[in-house]
Amino acid sequence: MPDIARRLVVIVLFEGVDLLDVTGPPEVFGLARRESAEAADYQVVLAAASLNPVTTGAGVRVLPDLTFEDAATRAIDTLVVPGAVEFDEERHVRPLVDPELVAWVEKLAARSHRITSVCVGAHLLAAAGLLDGKRATTHWSTAQQLAADHPEVEVDADPIFIRDGNVWTGAGISACLDLSLALIAEDLGEAVALRVARQLVMYLKRPSGQSQFSVPLKQVSTTRRIEDLRHHILRHISEPLTVVDLAAHAHVSDRHLTRLFKNELGMTPHAYIESVRVEKARHELESSDATLDRIATLCGFNTTDTLVRAFRRRLNTTPTEYRRRFRVPRTG
């Protein structure tokens, strides 16, 4: 085993673990080493109960680099705890939480400068008591269970990832890439993270406050007419968008337009437009220093009061509070 580098990243490996949770972070840190000499300090290793091959949930076998016992003697910069799920008889998702694994996670966390989980790995952190009194996220499908099993944890199923002190929790499986980019940005700066993101053909990093479900992605339309209307709304979101205008654009009556939106997207045209505006406003609040007046204008709310009311209605918070919690700080 080579000498452990200063930035030792230990990924917990166990039977049934989600494969991308395990392979995603090493790919991101490996690209960072290629993009920056400073990233040469990163050394990523896989730790398991033994050195025997581990079969992931995808059926791919992976070889550990060291045992949990060995890892527990090292100074760990970043501990990455992935997750795994199983299904009950009714095909309900249930995270795997093995007591022996939880005990090892607790021991390894005590040796770690930074503790992270990916997807349902948050359930392992919570079982080890590492999320007590903290705000955390996990995959949307198990968020309610995490909250029910661990009422001492403030569970927020919406963001892509959350940082609370030295503990970072990620949402869906692919969020391991966003989380890894965020860790690199913290260590080496946004410029390095940007170069890595470009290699991955990703956004620099989806802001931690960004929803697991963005408006353009979560509504799926099946007709070309509705798809055209959705793109029209996105292109003209700063302009007044009335049912009359949209109906004229689609060459249908107002009533028929409303029926199309309800059938295809499950909401009225007005509700859909507001949801898109809120989504755009969230992005502006997370990534820019624009004033609330400017954001209201850019997103078609026109007035700050209208923006505030929409945020309260849809997110149960204010734009100012949202920015305070989720603003992505600039570096350098």
DOVEX-932884 format. One line per 10 residues: number of its first residue (from 0); for each residue x, y, z of N, C-alpha, C. Coordinates in steps of 0.05 Angstrom, whole numbers, plus 5000, padded with zeros to 4 digits. Each point is the difference from the previous one (the first is absolute). Layout:
BEGIN
NUM) X Y Z X Y Z X Y Z; ...
//
This chain:
BEGIN
0) 5017 4976 5000 4983 5024 5000 5018 5025 5000; 4996 5018 4981 5017 5025 5000 4994 5017 5024; 5018 5019 5004 4996 5019 5022 4974 5016 4995; 4985 5004 5021 4975 5015 4998 5006 5029 4996; 4987 5012 4981 5004 5029 4994 4985 5017 5020; 5006 5026 4999 4988 5018 5020 4969 5000 4997; 4990 5000 4975 4971 5000 4996 4991 4972 4995; 4999 4984 5020 4991 4972 4997 4969 5000 4999; 4990 4989 4979 4971 4997 4996 4993 4970 5003; 4985 4993 5020 4993 4973 5005 4970 4996 4992
10) 4995 4981 4982 4973 4993 4992 4992 4974 5012; 4978 4999 5015 4991 4976 5013 4988 4981 4980; 5008 4975 5001 4992 4980 4981 4986 4977 5015; 4977 4991 4990 4986 4978 5012 4982 4986 4980; 4991 4976 5006 4984 4984 4982 4974 5015 4993; 4994 5001 4973 4976 5013 4991 5001 5029 4996; 5023 5013 5005 5003 5029 4998 4994 5009 4972; 4989 5024 4997 4995 5011 4974 5027 5006 4986; 5003 4990 4975 5025 5001 4986 5010 5028 4995; 4982 5017 4990 5008 5028 4993 5009 5015 5025
20) 4987 4994 5023 5008 5013 5025 5030 4995 5006; 5009 4976 4992 5028 4992 5005 5019 5010 4979; 4992 4998 4974 5018 5007 4978 4999 5030 4993; 4978 5014 5005 4998 5028 4993 5021 5018 5013; 5003 5000 5026 5019 5018 5013 5029 4995 4991; 5010 4975 4998 5027 4996 4990 5005 5012 4972; 4980 4999 4983 5002 5011 4973 5004 5030 5002; 4984 5013 5017 5002 5029 5003 5027 5009 5012; 5008 4986 5022 5026 5007 5012 5023 4993 4981; 4997 4979 4984 5021 4993 4981 5003 5021 4979
30) 4978 5011 4990 5001 5022 4981 5012 5025 5012; 4994 5004 5026 5012 5024 5013 5030 4997 5000; 5011 4976 5005 5029 4997 5000 5011 5006 4972; 4985 4994 4979 5009 5006 4973 4999 5030 4994; 4982 5014 5013 4995 5028 4994 5016 5019 5017; 5010 4990 5023 5014 5018 5018 5022 4985 5015; 5024 5012 5002 5021 4988 5015 4994 4998 5029; 4984 5020 5010 4993 4999 5028 4983 4976 5007; 4986 4989 4981 4982 4978 5005 5016 4973 5002; 5026 5002 4996 5016 4975 5003 4999 4989 5028
40) 4992 5017 5019 4998 4991 5028 4977 4980 5004; 4980 5000 4982 4978 4982 5003 5009 4971 4996; 4992 4982 5018 5003 4972 4996 4974 4987 5008; 4987 4987 4982 4974 4987 5004 5003 4970 5004; 4990 4990 5022 5001 4971 5005 4972 4990 5007; 4997 4974 4995 4975 4986 5007 5005 4983 5025; 4983 5003 5020 5003 4984 5025 4976 4982 5004; 5005 4975 5008 4979 4981 5005 5007 4983 5025; 4981 4983 5007 5004 4984 5024 5024 4981 4997; 5005 4991 4975 5023 4983 4994 5010 5008 4972
50) 5021 4987 4991 5011 5005 4974 4988 4983 4978; 4979 4985 5007 4987 4984 4980 4984 5018 4981; 4995 4991 4975 4984 5016 4981 4972 5005 5011; 4990 5024 4995 4973 5008 5008 4982 5002 4976; 4977 4988 5001 4981 5001 4978 4981 5023 5004; 5000 5019 4981 4983 5024 5002 4971 4993 4992; 4982 5019 5004 4972 4996 4993 4997 4996 4970; 5019 5009 4984 4999 4996 4971 5011 4973 4991; 5010 4985 5019 5011 4974 4994 5030 5000 4993; 5012 5024 5000 5028 5003 4994 5017 4996 5025
60) 5020 4984 4998 5017 4994 5024 5023 5021 5001; 5005 5009 5024 5020 5021 5005 5020 4990 5021; 5025 5006 4996 5021 4992 5020 5006 5022 5019; 4998 4996 5026 5008 5021 5020 5030 5004 5000; 5009 5024 5008 5028 5006 5003 5011 4993 5028; 4982 5003 5019 5008 4995 5028 4975 4993 5016; 5004 4990 5024 4978 4992 5017 4991 5024 5017; 4976 4997 5011 4990 5021 5019 5020 5003 5023; 5010 4977 5010 5018 5001 5023 5025 5016 4994; 5010 4995 4976 5024 5015 4991 4994 5030 4997
70) 4977 5006 4987 4992 5028 4995 4996 5015 5026; 4991 4986 5021 4995 5013 5025 5025 5009 5015; 5023 4992 4989 5026 5008 5012 5011 5025 4985; 4987 5008 4978 5011 5021 4983 4986 5027 5007; 5014 5022 4992 4988 5026 5001 4985 5005 4974; 4974 5001 5001 4983 5001 4976 4992 5029 4995; 5005 5009 4976 4990 5027 4993 4970 5000 4994; 4991 4982 4983 4972 4999 4992 4990 4971 5001; 4980 4995 5015 4987 4974 5001 4975 5001 4983; 4997 4982 4981 4977 4999 4982 4984 4975 5006
80) 4975 5004 5009 4983 4977 5007 4978 4998 4979; 5002 4980 4983 4979 4996 4980 4976 4984 5012; 4980 4995 4983 4977 4986 5011 4993 4976 4983; 4979 4986 5009 4989 4977 4986 4971 4997 5009; 4984 4989 4982 4972 4996 5007 4991 4972 4993; 4978 4992 5012 4987 4975 4993 4970 5005 4998; 4985 4981 4990 4972 5004 4996 4984 4979 5016; 4978 5009 5012 4983 4981 5014 4981 4987 4981; 4982 4984 5011 4981 4984 4983 4983 5018 4982; 4995 5025 5009 4983 5018 4985 5017 5019 4983
90) 5025 4994 4997 5019 5015 4983 5005 5028 5011; 4997 5003 5027 5007 5025 5012 5030 5001 5006; 5013 5023 4995 5028 5003 5004 5007 5001 5030; 5021 4986 5008 5008 5001 5028 5031 5001 5000; 5011 5020 5013 5030 5002 5001 5011 4978 5018; 5023 4990 4992 5014 4979 5015 5016 5013 5023; 4995 4993 5024 5015 5011 5023 5009 4977 5017; 5024 4991 4996 5012 4977 5015 5013 5011 5025; 4994 4989 5023 5011 5010 5025 5031 4999 5001; 5012 4979 4990 5029 4998 5000 5012 5021 4982
100) 4988 5005 4978 5010 5021 4982 4997 5027 5013; 4977 5005 5013 4996 5025 5014 5022 5005 5021; 5007 4979 5015 5021 5002 5020 5027 5008 4987; 5006 4989 4977 5025 5007 4987 4999 5029 4989; 4977 5008 4990 4997 5027 4990 5005 5020 5023; 4989 4994 5024 5005 5017 5023 5029 5002 5007; 5014 4977 4999 5029 5000 5007 5016 5015 4979; 4994 4996 4974 5014 5014 4979 4995 5030 5001; 4975 5007 5006 4993 5029 5002 5016 5014 5021; 5006 4986 5022 5016 5012 5021 5028 5006 4991
110) 5009 4988 4979 5027 5004 4989 5000 5019 4976; 4976 5011 4994 4997 5015 4975 4997 5030 5005; 5013 5016 4982 4997 5029 5000 4973 5008 4989; 4991 4985 4980 4975 5006 4985 4985 4974 4996; 4974 5001 5005 4983 4976 4998 4978 5005 4979; 4997 4982 4981 4980 5004 4979 4984 4974 4996; 4976 5004 4991 4984 4977 4992 4988 5005 4972; 4995 4979 4985 4988 5002 4974 4974 4984 5000; 4979 5013 4990 4974 4987 4997 4991 4989 5028; 4992 4975 5001 4989 4989 5025 5022 4994 5020
120) 5025 5006 4993 5021 4998 5020 4995 5017 5025; 4982 5020 4996 4993 5017 5023 4988 4984 5023; 4986 4978 4993 4988 4984 5021 5022 4987 5017; 5022 4993 4988 5022 4989 5016 5012 5021 5018; 5004 5025 4990 5010 5021 5017 4981 5006 5023; 4974 5000 4994 4980 5005 5021 5000 4979 5021; 5002 4974 4991 5000 4978 5019 5025 5001 5018; 5022 5012 4990 5024 5003 5016 5000 5025 5017; 4978 5015 4999 4997 5024 5017 5015 5024 4989; 5009 4999 4975 5016 5021 4988 4984 5023 4989
130) 4973 4996 4998 4983 5021 4990 4983 5013 5022; 5003 4992 5024 4984 5011 5022 5003 5030 5001; 4977 5014 5000 5000 5029 5002 5009 5014 4974; 5003 4984 4979 5009 5012 4975 4978 4999 4979; 5004 5017 4980 4983 5000 4976 5012 4982 4980; 4985 4983 4987 5011 4980 4981 4980 4993 4978; 5010 4989 4979 4983 4991 4978 5007 4971 4993; 4983 4988 4984 5004 4973 4990 4983 4997 4975; 5000 4977 4989 4983 4996 4976 4971 5004 5008; 4985 5013 4982 4972 5008 5006 4983 4976 5008
140) 5006 4976 4990 4983 4977 5005 5002 4989 5028; 5021 5008 5015 5003 4990 5028 5001 5023 5020; 4995 5024 4991 5002 5024 5017 4980 4998 5024; 4975 4992 4994 4980 4998 5021 5008 4979 5021; 5012 4978 4990 5008 4980 5019 5023 5009 5018; 5019 5016 4987 5022 5011 5016 4990 5018 5022; 4981 5017 4993 4988 5018 5019 4985 4985 5022; 4986 4979 4993 4985 4985 5019 5018 4984 5019; 5021 4988 4989 5018 4984 5016 5018 5017 5017; 5006 5024 4992 5019 5017 5014 4989 5028 5003
150) 4981 5004 5018 4987 5027 5004 5020 5021 5009; 5023 4992 5009 5020 5019 5009 5015 5013 4976; 4995 4989 4976 5012 5011 4975 4980 5017 4986; 5009 5024 4990 4983 5017 4984 5003 4992 4971; 4982 4984 4990 5001 4989 4973 4988 5019 4980; 5015 5007 4980 4990 5016 4978 5005 4984 4974; 4979 4990 4988 5002 4983 4977 5005 5015 4974; 4999 5027 5001 5001 5015 4975 5028 5005 4988; 5019 5008 5016 5026 5008 4988 5016 4977 4988; 5018 5006 4981 5018 4981 4989 5019 4990 5021
160) 5011 5018 5016 5017 4992 5023 4998 5022 5021; 5007 4993 5024 4999 5018 5023 5026 4998 5016; 5011 5022 5008 5023 5000 5018 4991 5012 5026; 5006 4986 5022 4995 5010 5027 5025 4994 5016; 5015 5021 5004 5026 4996 5014 5019 4984 4982; 5011 4978 5012 5019 4984 4984 4986 4975 4988; 4973 5000 5001 4984 4978 4989 4986 5009 4975; 5004 4985 4978 4987 5005 4975 4982 4976 4993; 4976 5005 4992 4982 4979 4991 4990 5006 4972; 5001 4979 4983 4991 5003 4972 4974 4986 4995
170) 4986 5008 4979 4974 4989 4994 5001 4975 4983; 4991 5002 4975 5000 4976 4982 5027 4990 4994; 5001 4976 4988 5026 4987 4995 5019 5018 4984; 4990 5012 4979 5018 5017 4983 5009 5025 5015; 4987 5006 5023 5009 5024 5015 5028 4996 5012; 5010 4975 4999 5028 4996 5009 5020 5016 4984; 4993 5005 4974 5017 5016 4983 4999 5030 5009; 4975 5010 5005 4997 5027 5009 5014 5004 5027; 4997 4981 5017 5012 5002 5027 5030 5000 4998; 5011 4982 4983 5029 4999 4997 5011 5026 4988
180) 4986 5011 4981 5008 5026 4989 5000 5022 5021; 4980 5000 5017 4998 5019 5022 5023 4998 5019; 5008 4975 5006 5023 4996 5018 5026 5010 4987; 5003 4995 4974 5023 5010 4986 5001 5030 5000; 4976 5012 4995 4999 5029 5000 5008 5012 5027; 4991 4986 5022 5008 5010 5026 5030 4997 5005; 5012 4978 4990 5028 4995 5005 5018 5017 4982; 4993 5001 4974 5018 5011 4980 4989 5024 4985; 4975 5007 5005 4989 5024 4987 4982 4993 4977; 4983 5019 4993 4980 4996 4979 5013 4995 4972
190) 5023 5012 4995 5013 4997 4974 5007 4971 4994; 5011 4987 5020 5007 4972 4996 4974 4983 4997; 4981 5005 5016 4974 4986 4998 4988 5004 4973; 5002 5024 4989 4989 5006 4974 5013 4983 4979; 5027 4998 5001 5014 4984 4980 4992 4971 5002; 4997 4990 5024 4991 4972 5003 4972 4996 4989; 4983 5019 5006 4972 4999 4991 4999 4999 4970; 5017 5016 4987 5001 5000 4971 5008 4973 4989; 5019 4987 5013 5008 4973 4992 4978 4980 5003; 4983 5004 5020 4977 4983 5005 4976 5007 4983
200) 5002 5023 4985 4978 5011 4985 4976 5004 5019; 5006 5014 5022 4980 5007 5021 5001 5030 5004; 4978 5009 5013 5001 5027 5011 5021 5000 5022; 5012 5024 5005 5021 5002 5020 4993 4985 5025; 4978 5006 5010 4987 4984 5021 4972 5011 5003; 4981 4982 5001 4973 5010 5005 5000 5010 5029; 4991 5025 5005 5001 5011 5027 4987 4981 5020; 5011 5000 5024 4990 4981 5020 4970 5004 5005; 4990 5024 4997 4972 5005 5004 4982 4992 4977; 5012 4992 4978 4983 4994 4977 4983 4975 5005
210) 4976 5001 4991 4981 4978 5005 5009 4975 4986; 4994 4977 5012 5004 4974 4986 4983 4999 4976; 4978 5015 4999 4983 5001 4977 4998 5029 4991; 5010 5006 4976 4997 5026 4989 4975 5000 4982; 4988 5023 4997 4975 5002 4985 5002 4990 4972; 5021 5007 4985 5001 4990 4972 5003 4970 4998; 5009 4987 5022 5005 4971 4999 4977 4983 5010; 4987 5010 5021 4981 4982 5013 4973 4997 4986; 4992 5020 4984 4976 4997 4985 5006 4989 4973; 4989 4977 4993 5004 4988 4974 4975 5003 4983
220) 5004 5012 4977 4977 5004 4982 5002 4980 4978; 4976 4992 4989 4999 4980 4979 4992 5012 4974; 4992 5025 4999 4991 5012 4975 5020 5022 4991; 5003 5002 4974 5018 5021 4990 4990 5028 5007; 4974 5003 5001 4988 5027 5006 5008 5009 5027; 4997 4982 5020 5007 5008 5028 5031 5004 5002; 5015 4983 4987 5029 5003 5001 5008 5027 4988; 4988 5008 4978 5005 5026 4988 4993 5023 5019; 4977 4997 5014 4992 5020 5019 5019 5002 5024; 5010 4978 5009 5019 5001 5022 5026 5014 4992
230) 5010 4995 4976 5024 5014 4991 4993 5030 4996; 4976 5006 4990 4992 5027 4996 5000 5015 5027; 4990 4987 5020 4999 5013 5027 5028 5005 5010; 5018 4980 4997 5028 5004 5009 5014 5023 4986; 4995 5002 4974 5013 5021 4984 4989 5028 5007; 4975 5001 5009 4987 5026 5004 4992 5004 5030; 5015 4987 5018 4991 5000 5028 5000 5028 5012; 5016 5018 4990 5000 5027 5012 4977 5018 4990; 4985 4990 4980 4979 5015 4988 4973 4993 5013; 4979 5017 4997 4974 4992 5009 4990 4975 4984
240) 4992 4980 5014 4991 4975 4986 4972 4994 5010; 4980 5006 4984 4972 4995 5008 4990 4975 4985; 4978 4990 5010 4987 4977 4987 4992 5008 4972; 4991 5024 4997 4992 5010 4973 5024 4999 4981; 5023 5010 5010 5024 5000 4983 5009 4972 4992; 5000 4982 5020 5009 4973 4995 4980 4985 4981; 4975 5005 5004 4980 4987 4983 5003 5010 4971; 5006 5025 4997 5004 5011 4973 5025 4988 4987; 5021 4997 5017 5024 4988 4989 4996 4971 4991; 4983 4985 5016 4995 4972 4993 4977 4996 4981
250) 4986 5022 4993 4977 4999 4981 4978 4982 5011; 4994 5004 5026 4977 4986 5013 4985 5020 5017; 4977 4992 5009 4984 5018 5017 5012 5000 5029; 4993 5021 5015 5009 5002 5028 4993 4975 5016; 4975 4991 4997 4990 4977 5015 5015 4975 4992; 5005 4997 4974 5014 4976 4991 5029 5000 5010; 5012 5024 5001 5028 5002 5010 5001 4991 5029; 4981 5009 5016 5000 4993 5028 4996 4969 5003; 4983 4989 4984 4996 4971 5001 5025 4985 4992; 5015 5010 4980 5025 4987 4991 5020 5000 5023
260) 5003 5023 5014 5020 5002 5021 4992 4981 5023; 4975 4999 5007 4992 4982 5022 5004 4971 4993; 4994 4993 4975 5003 4972 4992 5029 4992 4997; 5017 5018 4989 5027 4993 4995 5019 5005 5024; 4996 5022 5014 5019 5008 5021 4987 5000 5028; 4974 4995 5001 4987 4998 5026 4997 5026 5015; 5000 5022 4985 4996 5026 5012 4990 5020 4980; 4991 5023 5009 4990 5021 4982 5023 5014 4987; 4996 5014 4978 5021 5016 4988 5013 5020 5019; 4982 5013 5016 5010 5020 5019 5019 4987 5020
270) 4992 4977 5011 5017 4986 5020 5026 4991 4988; 4999 4991 4975 5025 4991 4987 5019 5023 4996; 4989 5023 4990 5017 5023 4995 5013 5009 5027; 4984 5001 5021 5011 5008 5026 5022 4981 5009; 4997 4974 4995 5020 4981 5009 5026 5004 4985; 4998 5006 4974 5024 5006 4984 5013 5025 5009; 4985 5020 5007 5011 5026 5009 5014 4996 5027; 4988 4985 5018 5013 4995 5025 5026 4984 4996; 5000 4981 4982 5024 4985 4995 5023 5018 4990; 4993 5018 4982 5020 5019 4989 5010 5019 5022
280) 4981 5009 5017 5008 5017 5022 5018 4986 5020; 4995 4975 5005 5017 4984 5017 5029 5000 4989; 5002 4995 4975 5027 5000 4987 5014 5026 5003; 4985 5022 4996 5012 5027 5003 5009 5005 5028; 4984 4992 5019 5006 5004 5028 5025 4984 5009; 5002 4976 4989 5022 4983 5007 5027 5008 4987; 4998 5012 4976 5025 5003 4984 5007 5029 4993; 4983 5019 5008 5006 5028 4993 4996 5019 5023; 5010 5024 4997 4996 5021 5020 4978 5020 4992; 4984 4992 4981 4979 5018 4991 4981 5007 5022
290) 4990 5024 5000 4980 5009 5021 4974 4985 4996; 4983 5000 5020 4974 4988 4998 4983 5013 4978; 5003 5027 4998 4985 5014 4979 5008 4991 4973; 5027 4996 4996 5010 4991 4974 4991 4971 4994; 5001 4983 5020 4991 4972 4997 4971 4999 4993; 4984 5016 5014 4971 5001 4995 4995 5007 4971; 5015 5020 4989 4997 5008 4972 5009 4978 4981; 5023 4988 5005 5011 4979 4983 4981 4976 4998; 4987 4994 5022 4983 4976 5001 4971 5005 4994; 4993 5025 4993 4972 5006 4993 4981 5005 5022
300) 5011 5003 5025 4983 5006 5023 4993 5030 5001; 5017 5016 4988 4997 5029 4998 5004 5015 5026; 4988 4990 5022 5004 5013 5026 5012 4981 5020; 5014 5011 5019 5012 4984 5021 4978 4986 5017; 4979 5014 5005 4978 4989 5016 4989 4974 4986; 4997 5001 4974 4990 4976 4986 5020 4977 5002; 5025 5007 4998 5021 4980 5003 4999 4987 5028; 4998 5017 5020 4999 4990 5028 4976 4982 5004; 4977 5008 4990 4975 4984 5004 5003 4973 4986; 5012 4999 4976 5004 4975 4986 5019 4981 5015
310) 5021 5012 5012 5019 4983 5016 4986 4989 5025; 4985 5017 5013 4986 4990 5024 4980 4978 4993; 4986 5003 4978 4980 4981 4991 5013 4973 4992; 5022 5001 4986 5011 4976 4988 5023 4988 5017; 5015 5016 5014 5023 4990 5015 4999 5005 5030; 4978 5014 5008 4996 5005 5029 5024 5015 5012; 5011 5019 4985 5022 5016 5009 5000 5026 4984; 5018 5018 5006 5003 5025 4985 5024 4999 4982; 5001 5017 4979 5024 5000 4983 5026 5007 5016; 4997 5018 5019 5024 5008 5016 5010 4977 5017
320) 4981 4986 5013 5008 4976 5016 5012 4978 4982; 4988 4996 4977 5009 4980 4981 5029 5006 4992; 5005 5025 4993 5028 5008 4992 5019 4996 5023; 4992 5007 5024 5018 4996 5023 5008 4971 5004; 4981 4982 4996 5005 4972 5004 5015 4987 4977; 4995 5009 4976 5009 4984 4977 5019 5015 4981; 5007 5025 5007 5018 5015 4982 5026 4985 4998; 5010 4997 4975 5026 4987 4995 5021 5021 5001; 5017 4999 5021 5020 5022 5003 5021 5000 4977; 5008 5024 4992 5021 5002 4981 5027 4998 5014
330) 5019 4989 4986 5027 4997 5012 5020 5018 4985; 5020 5008 5013 5022 5015 4988 4991 5026 4989
//
